[in-house]
Amino acid sequence: MIQFLLLLLALGSGERTDSLKAGFRNPPPSARPGVYWYFMDGNQSKASMTADLESMQRAGIGYVVFLEVNVGVPRGTVDFLSEQWQDLFTHAVRESERLGIEITLGVGPGWSGSGGPWVLPRQSMQHLVSSALHISDTASGAIQLPLPLPKKPFFGEGGLTPVMKEQWKDFYEDVAVLAFPTPASAKKIADIDEKALYYRAPYSSAKGVKQFLPDLPAGDDTLQQAAIHKKQIIDLTSRLQADGTLRWKVPKGTWTIMRFGIRNNGAVTRPAPFPGLGFEADKLDTAAMNAHLDAYMGALLRKTGQPDPQRAGGLKMLHMDSWEMGAQNWTPGFCKIFKKRRGYDPLPFYPVYAGNVVEDAETSERFLWDLRLTLQELVLENHAGHLKRYAHRNGMKLSIEPYDMNPTADLELGAVADVPMCEFWSKGFGFNTTFSCMEAVSIAHVNGIPLVPAEAFTAQKNESWKQYPGSMKNQGDWAFATGINRLVYHTFVNQSLNDSLRPGMTMGPYGVHWDRGQTWWPMAYGYHRYIARCQFLLQQGRAVADILYLTPEGAPHVFRPPASALTSDEFLPDRKGYNFDGCSPVQLYAAQVKDNNIVFPGGATYRILVLPAFKTMTPALLEKIRSLVRDGATIVGPPPVTAPGLSGYPASEKKIAALVREVWGTKQQTVHAYGKGKVIRESPDSSLYPEYESTAALLQKMGIKEDFRSPGAIRYTHRITADKDIYFVSNRTEQPLKADATFRATKGTPVLWDPLTGDTRTLPEFQKSNETTTIPLAFEPNQSFFIVFEKDTPPATSQKNFPQKHFAGTLNGAWTISFDPKWGGPAKIIFDQLEDWTQRPEEGIKYYSGIATYKQTFNMPATNTTGKIYLDLGEVKHMARVRLNGHDLGVVWTAPWQVDITSSVKQKHNKLEIEIANLWPNRLIGDDKFPDDGVKDGQWPEWLKEGKPRTSGRYAFATHNPYRIDSPLLRSGLIGPVTIRYETGNK
């Protein structure tokens, strides 16, 4: 009976392996990458939408994020959200259903917010603003209080239309009038606009933006002279007249009267299509959000019908992109909301909004902490949470990019999402937002969410068609090793122009131009297949990490691990031998302890919890930490000193002190056993967390080996399923690399899964020792593959992990090459030898951009081998497709630049065809010799508007073209040498 059960288990494991291999070879639609599908302010049609979607399907794209913006392109004829626009959107949904492509829709016009022209000022994001009047007891009669002015919009007034500008100036409602004896000093609390959440600048791009605000700022004795005594504050709100006058007999002395009111914060939908320009809706009020949702999403759903979650393709998700609408610190009824949540009346602390000190500096800072916490709770519940509930009611999910100008803690906002998302910019072409990737990955892992998409390869003005799959591979592999498992390329602009006008539409100068106007788009499926294979395996099981970094309570906060836990490349920082995640305080409440590990409901498991070096912690969070230690967890970090905020203070401070003594023991104890676990008291010198080396040493003392180590420049990530350990490994360098790699896995025999080809093969060379397996690995430049550990692996077919390839010969004959005359090249020409197109004398070749076909007939050199035979293309600029004797051998886009020709090659008269695609810059540079007939002064050219032929002589057309005749040309073509190489068989 036992043998029968073991047989069933073995069969089940074998079936799972076969299914996994089948999915790896031919990835399902769920593994495909996506694109940001941008529409340019009314320039769209049913035909262009269908053509875009069909080209995506052919190229292996499975997802789109649907957004419409106004960036650098003349306005089109279709007004945003008009009946015509809604019909077009419905057409896109129906076509995506037909083609099995899923649509994610932004929650408002533009790319970052939720608002529009339907948002009234009273429904918009609001600030509590104030004016101050200094007056003495000699004053008599009615006192005219100055009207509080609005804060300047973060992005300036330029984004406001004339009508919106008037509304922004005119909207005002009084909230309160307070008076108090004028303090001896006028000194204000530092950084008050940031602390009171009037502004939160973009963390990724603005200088000096704080990762988090100080826990309790150091005391400033000079502020005591500026303190307002709470008991001396007089509420005069009821005495304020409609005309702004105050009827009050001023007591003896000099007094300050502050008038408080609400104003719009100036945040607008950006960069929305012109008919979609409007105020951002209030992010703290569900009523305002409902009005927005009904005007926008409701209108669309009434057209398209409610999405069917079971149907392939179509509308599946709503999306909050990177937070770029700034901060607000007021909403209708906020005083009552604050009182209910924090347990005290905020009214006497309104002067703190303006930087005044009430009672003392510490008390004022504690109020500001409570203010930010309350605002965070409202954003999470009434904005993100409300959008999520709305999406679920309508058969959809919600994805969130929780970073940048976010006034809340990033991990807390992202944890609301069904699908947390991040963004990374192309290296060398934009900002460094790698921190957002660590955040989204952490959120997903801790919450047990299997999918982590990234807005991928965003680029600024200097990209201009320079990138292509080969140049992006190293960064894409970095993303996979970071934990991302769906790339969503930024950006595929709707190509609404005639197909003869290419590269065509752009999003101004931005993006990596991932669209059907690209020269190499017919070959993109080869690259996307690699991506889909990687994503398929990286979506299996759960991630493995040993260290969990807890973030502090409060807002705003950006999670960043200690720099020492990463390699030194700031733009592509890789993990070290012990992987990690970050965890928000709210997430931690779901954790339990099992076998001395910290375990979450979704399966995420960690060996050690590292606390932030933060002076403050609420009693509730400290109680949770105590329970984890009591149940067997190991926790590293200093104890808190006090509780934050004024809620329950000062009793909360006493409770913190008692819990600290219980859990940490005396100050002299470095290690304190408590219950089944222990606390290790460690205080970093200058950052939130201890140095990685210190934490790693603790793990080693606990008998936990590094998950991965190698002397070579190899990045990794590790996922685990019920019966497999799956490691992704990648060469970080542009050179061949040989190195031993040690994995913390010992199941069966290691198997190499090659995502470039879909092939799998058992590795014969390895050594097992003490819970680890060491394997000699060999990589081509930037090459990557998976090492899978599983039981019952097939026997190796070779004696070497990486059989040596031998040179057989070079194809030295002449090549017949066909260029496309439509782009200026000759229909047929002979190259006696391979060379860079830019070195040719013919201008039609020198400035050519597009695809050219090389042909040659050759005889197979003598090899006398029973092993595999390869065609090596040498240097390729920039992608290739190979056909031999009528057999399509696929696309070649990265190292090793070769294809397996074993089953296709003959001894004599082999007919070889190699299609080569280069990049657009050369043609755009050559066209600068001709008159400019493109977009000027924000207007389409007359020949285009009138449908007339072009007469300028130019071949290419782009809505943005930075190139000039003296711009450097890009090396192009099949440069070679093209050689035959072979393996010697089972050696």
Residue pairs with C-beta under 8 A, 6 or more apart in sequence:
10 791
10 792
13 723
13 790
13 791
13 792
14 792
16 721
16 722
16 723
17 723
17 724
17 790
17 792
20 537
20 540
20 724
21 753
21 760
23 31
23 536
24 533
24 536
24 537
24 753
24 755
24 758
24 760
25 533
25 758
26 758
27 529
27 532
27 533
27 535
27 536
28 536
29 62
29 100
29 312
30 62
30 536
30 539
31 62
31 532
31 533
31 535
31 536
31 539
32 60
32 61
32 62
32 63
32 528
32 531
32 532
32 535
33 60
33 61
33 62
33 63
33 456
33 486
33 487
33 488
33 489
33 528
33 531
33 532
33 535
34 61
34 62
34 63
34 64
34 65
34 102
34 104
34 453
34 486
34 487
34 488
34 489
35 56
35 61
35 63
35 64
35 65
35 488
35 489
35 490
35 491
35 492
35 514
35 515
36 64
36 65
36 67
36 455
36 488
36 489
36 490
36 491
36 492
36 511
37 52
37 64
37 65
37 66
37 67
37 491
37 492
37 494
38 67
38 68
38 69
38 491
38 492
38 493
38 494
38 507
38 511
39 66
39 67
39 68
39 69
39 273
39 493
39 494
40 68
40 69
40 70
40 71
40 73
40 76
40 493
40 494
40 496
40 505
40 507
40 959
41 68
41 69
41 70
41 73
41 75
41 76
41 80
41 273
41 274
42 75
42 76
42 77
42 78
42 79
42 80
42 85
42 273
42 275
43 73
43 74
43 75
43 76
43 78
43 494
43 496
43 505
44 76
44 78
44 88
44 494
44 496
45 88
45 496
46 88
46 91
48 494
48 495
48 496
49 88
49 91
49 92
49 95
49 494
50 91
50 95
51 495
51 499
51 516
52 492
52 494
52 495
52 515
52 516
53 64
53 92
53 95
53 96
53 99
53 101
54 99
55 515
55 516
55 521
56 64
56 99
56 101
56 492
56 516
57 99
57 100
57 101
58 525
59 516
59 521
59 524
59 525
59 528
60 524
60 525
60 528
60 529
60 531
60 532
61 101
61 492
61 528
62 100
62 101
62 102
63 101
63 102
63 103
63 104
63 453
63 486
63 488
64 96
64 101
64 102
64 103
64 104
64 492
65 104
65 105
65 106
65 319
65 455
65 488
66 89
66 92
66 103
66 104
66 105
66 106
67 106
67 110
67 111
67 321
68 80
68 109
68 110
68 272
68 273
68 276
69 109
69 110
69 111
69 271
69 272
69 273
69 507
70 271
70 272
70 273
70 274
71 271
71 507
71 508
71 510
72 506
72 507
72 508
72 509
72 510
72 959
72 960
73 505
73 506
73 507
73 508
73 935
73 959
74 935
74 938
74 939
74 940
75 273
75 274
76 496
78 84
78 85
78 88
79 85
79 275
80 109
80 272
80 273
80 274
80 275
80 276
81 109
81 116
81 275
81 276
81 296
81 299
82 275
86 299
86 300
86 303
87 303
89 300
89 303
89 304
90 303
90 304
92 103
93 103
93 304
93 314
93 315
94 314
96 102
96 103
96 313
96 314
96 315
97 311
97 312
97 313
97 314
98 313
99 313
100 312
100 313
101 313
102 313
102 314
102 316
102 317
103 313
103 314
103 315
103 316
103 317
104 316
104 317
104 318
104 319
104 399
105 297
105 300
105 315
105 317
105 318
105 319
106 318
106 319
106 320
106 321
107 113
107 114
107 293
107 296
107 297
107 318
107 319
107 320
107 387
108 114
108 115
108 116
108 269
108 272
108 276
108 280
108 281
108 292
108 296
109 115
109 116
109 269
109 272
109 273
109 276
109 277
109 278
109 296
110 269
110 270
110 271
110 272
110 273
110 276
111 270
111 271
111 321
111 322
111 324
112 270
112 321
112 322
112 323
112 324
112 325
113 267
113 269
113 270
113 280
113 281
113 324
113 325
114 280
114 281
114 283
114 289
114 292
114 296
114 320
114 383
114 387
115 124
115 267
115 268
115 269
115 278
115 279
115 280
115 281
115 292
115 325
116 269
116 272
116 276
116 277
116 278
116 292
116 295
116 296
117 275
117 276
117 277
117 278
118 278
118 291
118 292
118 295
118 296
119 278
119 279
119 280
119 281
119 288
119 291
119 292
120 279
121 167
121 168
121 170
121 171
121 264
121 279
122 171
122 173
122 332
123 279
123 281
123 282
123 285
123 287
123 288
123 291
123 292
124 171
124 264
124 265
124 267
124 279
124 280
124 281
124 282
124 288
125 264
125 265
125 267
125 279
125 280
125 281
125 282
125 283
125 325
125 326
125 328
126 262
126 263
126 264
126 265
126 282
126 328
126 329
126 330
126 331
127 150
127 151
127 198
127 262
127 263
127 264
127 265
127 328
127 329
127 330
128 175
128 260
128 261
128 262
128 329
128 330
128 334
128 350
128 353
129 148
129 149
129 150
129 151
129 260
129 261
129 262
129 263
130 148
130 258
130 259
130 260
130 261
130 350
130 351
130 353
130 354
131 145
131 146
131 147
131 148
131 149
131 258
131 259
132 256
132 257
132 258
132 259
132 354
133 143
133 145
133 146
133 256
133 257
133 258
133 259
134 182
134 254
134 255
134 256
135 143
135 250
135 254
135 255
135 256
135 257
136 250
136 253
136 254
136 255
137 250
137 251
137 252
137 253
137 255
139 250
142 241
142 245
142 246
142 247
143 245
143 246
143 247
143 248
143 250
143 257
144 244
144 245
144 246
145 177
145 240
145 244
145 245
145 246
145 257
145 259
146 244
146 259
147 172
147 244
147 259
147 261
148 172
148 259
148 260
148 261
148 263
149 263
150 168
150 169
150 263
150 264
150 265
150 266
151 193
151 198
151 199
151 263
151 265
151 266
152 266
153 159
153 160
153 168
153 265
153 266
153 267
153 268
153 326
154 199
154 201
154 266
154 267
154 326
154 405
155 266
155 270
157 165
157 168
157 266
159 268
159 270
159 277
160 168
160 266
160 268
161 277
164 268
164 277
164 278
164 279
167 264
167 279
168 263
168 264
168 266
171 263
171 264
172 261
172 262
172 263
173 261
173 262
174 237
174 240
174 259
174 260
174 261
175 237
175 260
175 261
175 262
175 330
175 335
175 350
176 235
176 237
176 260
176 347
176 350
177 235
177 236
177 237
177 239
177 240
177 246
177 257
177 258
177 259
177 260
178 233
178 234
178 235
178 236
178 237
178 257
178 258
178 260
178 347
178 348
178 350
178 351
179 233
179 234
179 236
179 248
179 255
179 256
179 257
179 258
180 228
180 229
180 232
180 233
180 234
180 255
180 256
180 351
181 228
181 229
181 232
181 253
181 254
181 255
181 256
182 253
182 254
182 255
182 256
183 225
183 226
183 227
183 228
183 356
183 357
184 225
184 226
185 222
185 223
185 225
185 226
186 226
187 222
187 223
187 225
187 226
188 226
188 354
188 355
188 356
189 195
189 223
189 352
189 355
189 356
189 357
189 361
189 364
189 365
189 368
190 217
191 213
192 198
192 352
192 353
192 354
192 355
193 199
194 200
194 210
194 213
195 213
195 365
195 368
195 372
196 329
196 352
196 353
196 355
196 368
196 371
197 327
197 328
197 329
197 371
197 372
197 375
197 407
198 265
198 327
198 329
199 326
199 327
200 209
200 326
200 327
200 405
200 406
200 407
200 556
201 209
201 405
202 209
202 324
202 404
202 405
203 209
203 211
203 403
203 404
203 405
203 406
203 435
203 558
204 403
204 404
204 431
204 432
204 433
204 435
204 436
205 404
205 431
211 557
211 558
211 560
212 552
212 554
212 556
212 557
212 558
213 372
213 554
213 556
215 552
215 554
215 614
215 615
215 616
215 644
216 362
216 365
216 366
216 615
216 616
216 642
216 644
217 361
217 365
219 361
219 362
220 361
223 357
223 360
223 361
224 357
224 360
224 361
226 356
226 357
227 357
227 358
227 359
227 360
227 361
228 351
228 356
228 357
228 358
228 359
229 359
230 348
230 358
230 359
233 348
233 351
233 358
235 347
236 246
236 248
236 257
239 246
239 247
239 248
240 246
240 259
241 247
244 259
246 257
258 350
258 351
258 354
260 350
260 353
262 330
264 279
265 280
265 326
265 327
265 328
267 279
267 280
267 325
267 326
267 328
268 277
268 278
268 279
268 280
269 276
269 277
269 278
269 279
269 280
270 324
270 325
272 278
280 325
281 288
281 289
281 291
281 292
282 288
282 289
282 328
282 331
282 332
283 289
283 325
283 328
283 378
283 379
283 382
283 383
284 328
284 331
284 334
284 375
284 378
284 379
284 382
284 383
285 331
285 332
285 382
286 382
286 386
289 382
289 383
289 386
289 387
290 386
293 387
293 390
297 318
297 390
297 394
301 394
304 315
306 394
306 395
307 314
307 315
307 316
307 394
307 395
307 396
308 314
308 395
309 316
309 395
309 396
315 396
316 396
316 397
317 391
317 396
317 397
317 398
317 399
317 418
317 419
318 387
318 390
318 391
318 396
318 397
318 398
318 399
319 398
319 399
319 400
319 401
319 421
320 384
320 387
320 398
320 399
320 400
320 401
320 402
320 417
321 401
321 455
322 401
322 403
322 404
322 405
322 423
322 436
322 455
323 401
323 402
323 403
323 404
323 405
323 406
323 407
323 413
324 404
324 405
325 405
326 405
326 407
327 375
327 405
327 407
328 375
328 407
329 353
329 371
329 375
331 337
331 378
335 345
335 346
335 347
337 374
337 378
338 346
338 370
338 371
338 374
339 345
339 346
341 374
341 377
342 370
342 373
342 374
342 645
342 646
342 647
343 647
343 648
344 646
344 647
346 367
346 370
346 371
348 358
349 358
349 364
349 367
351 358
352 358
352 364
352 367
352 368
356 364
357 364
358 364
358 367
363 646
366 644
366 645
366 646
366 649
367 645
367 646
369 554
369 616
369 644
369 645
370 645
370 646
370 647
372 407
372 554
372 555
372 556
373 553
373 554
373 555
373 645
375 407
375 408
375 555
376 407
376 408
376 409
376 412
376 555
379 407
379 408
379 413
380 408
380 412
380 413
380 416
384 398
384 400
384 413
384 416
384 417
385 416
387 398
388 397
388 398
388 416
388 417
388 418
391 397
391 398
391 418
397 418
397 419
398 416
398 417
398 418
398 419
399 417
399 418
399 419
399 420
399 421
399 453
400 413
400 414
400 416
400 417
400 419
400 420
400 421
401 421
401 422
401 423
401 436
401 440
401 455
402 408
402 410
402 411
402 412
402 413
402 414
402 417
402 420
402 436
402 439
402 440
402 443
403 410
403 414
403 422
403 423
403 433
403 435
403 436
403 439
403 558
404 433
404 436
406 413
406 556
407 555
407 556
408 555
408 556
409 551
409 554
409 555
409 556
409 557
409 584
410 436
410 439
410 556
410 557
410 558
410 559
411 439
411 442
411 443
411 551
411 557
411 559
411 582
411 583
411 584
411 587
412 555
412 557
412 584
412 585
412 586
414 420
414 439
414 440
414 443
415 443
415 446
415 447
415 584
415 586
415 587
417 443
418 449
419 444
419 449
419 451
419 452
419 453
420 439
420 440
420 443
420 444
420 447
420 449
420 452
421 440
421 452
421 453
421 454
421 455
421 488
422 433
422 436
422 437
422 439
422 440
422 441
422 452
422 453
422 454
422 455
422 484
423 433
423 436
423 437
423 454
423 455
423 456
423 458
423 490
424 433
424 434
424 436
424 437
424 454
424 455
424 456
424 457
424 458
424 475
424 479
425 431
425 432
425 433
425 457
425 458
425 459
425 460
426 457
426 458
426 459
426 463
426 467
426 472
426 475
426 512
427 475
427 571
427 572
429 459
429 460
429 462
429 463
429 466
429 467
430 458
430 459
430 460
432 570
432 571
434 482
434 570
434 571
434 572
434 573
435 558
435 559
435 560
437 454
437 479
437 482
437 483
437 484
438 482
438 559
438 560
438 561
438 582
439 558
439 559
439 582
440 452
440 454
440 484
441 452
441 482
441 483
441 484
441 543
441 581
442 559
442 581
442 582
442 583
443 449
443 587
444 450
444 451
444 452
444 483
445 483
445 542
445 543
445 545
445 581
445 604
446 548
446 581
446 583
446 587
446 600
446 602
446 604
447 587
447 600
447 602
447 604
448 542
448 600
448 601
448 602
448 603
448 604
449 602
450 485
450 539
450 542
451 485
451 486
451 539
452 483
452 484
452 485
452 486
453 484
453 485
453 486
453 487
453 488
454 479
454 484
454 486
454 487
454 488
455 488
455 490
456 476
456 479
456 484
456 487
456 488
456 489
456 490
457 467
457 472
457 475
457 487
457 489
457 490
457 512
457 514
458 490
458 491
458 510
458 511
458 512
459 467
459 490
459 510
459 511
459 512
460 509
460 510
461 509
461 510
461 962
463 509
463 511
463 512
463 513
464 509
464 921
464 962
464 963
465 503
465 513
465 518
465 919
465 920
465 921
465 924
466 919
466 921
466 970
467 512
467 513
468 520
468 878
468 879
468 893
468 919
469 520
469 524
469 527
469 879
469 893
469 894
470 878
470 879
470 893
470 894
471 878
472 512
473 782
473 784
473 894
474 572
474 730
474 732
474 734
474 782
475 572
476 487
476 531
477 715
477 728
477 730
477 782
477 784
478 572
478 574
478 715
478 730
478 732
479 487
480 534
480 535
480 538
480 717
480 728
480 730
480 784
481 574
481 575
481 715
481 716
481 717
481 728
481 730
482 574
482 575
482 717
483 543
483 717
485 534
485 535
485 538
485 539
486 535
486 539
487 531
487 535
489 512
489 514
490 511
490 512
490 514
491 507
491 510
491 511
491 512
491 513
491 514
491 515
492 514
492 515
492 516
493 504
493 505
493 506
493 507
493 511
493 513
493 515
494 505
495 504
495 505
495 515
495 516
495 517
496 505
497 504
497 505
497 944
497 957
500 822
501 944
501 957
502 517
502 956
502 957
502 958
503 513
503 517
503 518
503 920
503 956
503 957
503 958
504 515
504 517
504 957
504 958
504 959
505 515
505 517
505 959
506 513
506 958
506 959
506 960
508 959
508 960
509 960
509 962
515 521
518 524
518 920
519 849
519 850
519 851
519 917
519 918
519 919
519 920
520 851
520 878
520 879
520 917
520 919
522 851
522 881
522 917
523 879
523 880
523 881
523 891
523 893
523 915
523 917
525 891
526 879
526 881
526 890
526 891
526 892
526 893
527 879
527 891
527 893
529 758
530 755
530 756
530 894
533 755
533 758
534 728
534 755
534 784
534 786
537 719
537 726
537 728
537 753
537 755
537 786
538 717
538 719
538 726
538 728
540 719
540 721
540 724
540 726
541 719
541 720
541 721
541 722
541 724
541 726
542 602
542 603
542 604
542 719
542 720
543 579
543 581
543 604
543 717
543 718
543 719
544 579
544 707
544 718
544 719
544 720
545 578
545 579
545 580
545 581
545 604
545 606
546 578
546 579
546 580
546 606
546 607
546 608
546 699
546 704
546 707
547 565
547 578
547 579
547 580
547 581
547 606
547 607
547 608
547 610
547 695
547 699
548 580
548 581
548 582
548 583
548 598
548 606
548 608
548 609
548 610
549 559
549 561
549 580
549 581
549 582
549 583
549 610
549 612
549 688
549 689
550 582
550 583
550 584
550 585
550 588
550 609
550 610
550 611
550 612
550 637
551 557
551 559
551 582
551 583
551 584
551 585
551 612
552 585
552 612
552 614
552 616
552 617
552 688
553 585
553 616
553 617
553 618
553 621
553 644
554 616
554 644
559 582
560 688
561 580
561 582
561 689
561 692
562 684
562 687
562 688
562 689
562 690
562 691
562 692
563 687
564 691
564 692
564 693
565 575
565 576
565 580
565 692
565 695
566 573
566 574
566 575
566 576
567 573
567 574
567 576
572 732
574 715
574 732
575 715
575 716
575 717
576 692
576 696
576 706
577 696
577 706
577 707
577 708
577 709
578 692
578 695
578 696
578 699
578 704
578 706
578 707
579 707
579 717
579 718
581 604
581 606
583 591
583 609
585 621
587 600
588 621
588 624
588 625
589 624
590 600
590 601
591 598
591 599
591 600
591 624
591 628
592 598
592 599
592 600
592 628
592 631
593 599
593 628
593 631
593 632
593 633
593 676
593 677
594 605
595 632
596 607
596 632
596 633
596 634
596 676
596 677
597 605
597 606
597 607
597 633
598 605
598 606
598 607
598 608
598 609
598 628
598 633
599 605
599 606
607 634
607 699
607 702
607 704
608 634
608 635
608 636
608 695
608 698
608 699
608 702
609 625
609 628
609 633
609 634
609 635
609 636
610 635
610 636
610 637
610 689
610 690
610 695
611 625
611 635
611 636
611 637
611 638
612 637
612 688
612 689
613 637
613 638
613 683
613 684
613 687
613 688
613 689
614 640
614 688
615 640
615 641
615 642
616 640
616 641
616 642
616 643
616 644
617 640
617 643
617 644
617 656
618 643
618 644
618 645
618 652
619 643
619 648
619 652
619 655
619 656
619 659
622 640
622 656
622 659
622 660
622 663
623 659
625 635
625 663
626 659
626 662
626 663
626 674
628 635
628 677
629 635
629 663
629 674
629 675
629 677
629 678
629 679
630 674
630 675
630 676
630 677
631 675
631 676
631 677
632 675
632 676
632 677
633 677
634 677
634 678
634 680
634 698
634 702
635 677
635 678
635 679
635 680
636 679
636 680
636 682
636 690
636 695
636 698
637 680
637 681
637 682
637 683
637 689
637 690
638 681
638 682
638 683
639 660
639 663
639 664
639 681
640 656
640 660
641 656
642 653
642 656
643 649
643 652
643 653
643 655
643 656
662 674
663 672
663 674
663 679
664 672
664 679
664 681
665 672
665 674
665 679
669 681
670 680
670 681
670 682
671 678
671 679
671 680
671 681
672 678
672 679
672 681
680 698
682 690
682 694
684 690
684 691
689 695
696 706
705 744
705 770
705 771
705 772
706 742
706 744
707 716
707 718
707 743
707 744
708 716
708 718
708 727
708 729
708 741
708 742
708 743
708 744
709 741
709 742
710 739
710 740
710 741
710 742
710 777
711 739
711 740
712 731
712 737
712 738
712 739
712 740
712 741
712 777
713 731
713 732
713 733
713 737
714 729
714 730
714 731
714 732
714 737
714 739
714 741
714 777
714 779
715 729
715 730
715 732
716 727
716 728
716 729
716 730
716 741
717 727
717 728
718 725
718 726
718 727
718 728
718 743
718 744
718 745
719 725
719 726
720 726
723 747
723 790
723 791
724 747
724 788
724 789
724 790
725 743
725 745
725 747
725 788
725 789
725 790
726 786
726 787
726 788
726 789
727 743
727 745
727 786
727 787
727 788
727 789
728 784
728 785
728 786
729 741
729 777
729 784
729 785
729 786
729 787
730 779
730 782
730 783
730 784
731 737
731 779
731 780
731 781
731 782
731 783
731 784
732 782
733 781
733 782
734 781
734 782
735 781
736 778
736 779
736 780
736 781
737 777
737 778
737 779
738 776
738 777
738 778
738 779
739 776
739 777
740 774
740 775
740 776
740 777
741 774
741 775
741 777
741 787
742 772
742 773
742 774
742 775
743 750
743 772
743 773
743 774
743 775
743 787
743 789
744 771
744 772
745 772
745 773
745 789
746 768
746 771
746 772
746 773
746 789
747 789
747 790
747 791
748 789
748 790
748 791
748 792
748 793
749 762
749 763
749 766
749 793
749 796
750 762
750 763
750 766
750 773
750 775
750 787
750 788
750 789
750 793
751 760
751 761
751 762
751 763
751 787
751 788
751 789
751 790
751 793
752 760
752 761
752 762
752 763
752 785
752 786
752 787
752 788
752 801
753 759
753 760
753 785
753 786
753 787
753 788
754 760
754 761
754 785
754 786
755 784
755 785
755 786
756 783
756 785
756 894
757 900
760 788
761 796
761 797
761 798
762 793
762 794
762 795
762 796
762 797
763 775
763 787
763 796
763 801
764 796
764 798
764 799
764 800
764 801
765 775
765 776
765 800
765 801
766 773
766 774
766 775
766 776
766 801
767 773
767 774
773 789
775 787
775 801
776 801
777 801
777 802
778 801
778 802
780 895
780 896
781 895
782 894
782 895
783 894
783 895
783 896
797 986
798 986
798 987
799 986
799 987
800 987
803 867
803 983
803 984
803 987
804 983
804 984
804 987
805 870
805 981
805 982
805 983
806 863
806 865
806 981
806 982
806 983
806 984
807 979
807 980
807 981
808 861
808 862
808 863
808 869
808 979
808 980
808 981
808 982
809 861
809 979
809 980
810 977
810 978
810 979
810 980
811 856
811 858
811 912
811 977
811 978
811 979
811 980
812 833
813 856
813 857
813 858
814 830
814 831
814 832
814 833
814 856
815 830
815 831
815 834
815 854
815 855
815 856
815 974
816 828
816 829
816 830
816 854
816 855
816 856
817 828
817 829
817 830
817 831
817 852
817 853
817 854
817 855
818 827
818 828
818 852
818 853
818 855
819 825
819 826
819 827
819 829
819 844
819 845
819 848
819 850
819 852
820 850
820 851
820 852
821 827
822 850
822 955
823 848
823 849
823 850
823 923
823 955
823 956
824 843
824 844
824 847
824 848
824 923
824 926
824 955
825 844
825 845
825 848
825 850
825 852
826 842
826 844
826 845
829 842
829 845
831 854
834 874
834 973
834 974
834 975
834 976
834 977
834 978
835 973
835 975
836 877
836 971
836 972
836 973
836 975
837 845
837 846
837 848
837 918
837 922
837 972
837 973
838 846
838 922
838 969
838 970
838 971
838 972
839 846
840 846
843 926
846 922
846 926
846 969
847 922
847 923
847 925
847 926
847 927
847 969
848 918
848 922
848 923
848 972
849 918
849 919
849 920
849 921
849 922
849 923
849 924
849 956
849 972
850 917
850 918
850 923
851 915
851 916
851 917
852 915
852 916
852 973
853 913
853 914
853 915
853 916
854 912
854 913
854 914
854 915
854 916
854 974
855 911
855 912
855 913
855 914
856 912
857 909
857 910
857 911
857 912
858 910
858 912
859 907
859 908
859 909
859 910
860 869
860 905
860 906
860 907
860 908
860 910
860 980
861 980
863 869
863 980
863 982
865 982
865 983
865 984
865 985
866 985
866 986
867 982
867 983
867 984
867 985
867 986
867 987
868 900
868 902
868 982
868 983
869 900
869 901
869 902
869 905
869 980
869 981
869 982
869 983
870 896
870 898
870 899
870 900
870 901
870 980
870 981
870 982
871 882
871 884
871 889
871 898
871 899
871 901
871 912
871 978
871 979
871 980
872 896
872 897
872 898
872 978
872 979
872 980
872 981
873 880
873 882
873 892
873 897
873 898
873 914
873 974
873 976
873 978
874 897
874 974
874 975
874 976
874 977
874 978
874 979
875 897
875 974
875 975
875 976
876 892
876 897
876 916
876 974
876 975
877 916
877 918
877 970
877 971
877 972
877 973
877 974
877 975
878 893
878 917
878 918
878 919
878 972
879 891
879 892
879 893
879 916
879 917
880 891
880 892
880 893
880 897
880 914
880 915
880 916
880 917
880 974
881 888
881 890
881 891
881 892
881 914
881 915
882 888
882 889
882 890
882 892
882 899
882 912
882 913
882 914
882 915
883 889
883 912
883 913
883 914
884 901
884 904
884 905
884 910
884 911
884 912
884 913
885 904
885 905
885 906
885 910
885 911
886 911
887 903
887 904
889 899
889 900
889 901
889 904
890 899
892 898
892 899
898 981
901 980
914 974
914 978
916 973
916 974
918 970
918 972
918 973
919 970
919 972
920 956
920 958
921 963
921 967
921 969
921 970
922 969
922 970
922 972
923 955
923 956
924 956
924 958
924 961
924 963
925 963
925 964
925 965
925 967
925 969
926 955
926 965
927 954
927 955
927 956
928 963
928 964
928 965
928 967
929 953
929 965
930 952
930 953
930 954
931 952
931 953
931 954
932 952
933 941
933 943
933 950
933 951
933 952
933 954
934 941
934 957
934 958
934 959
934 961
935 941
935 959
935 960
942 948
943 949
943 950
943 951
950 957
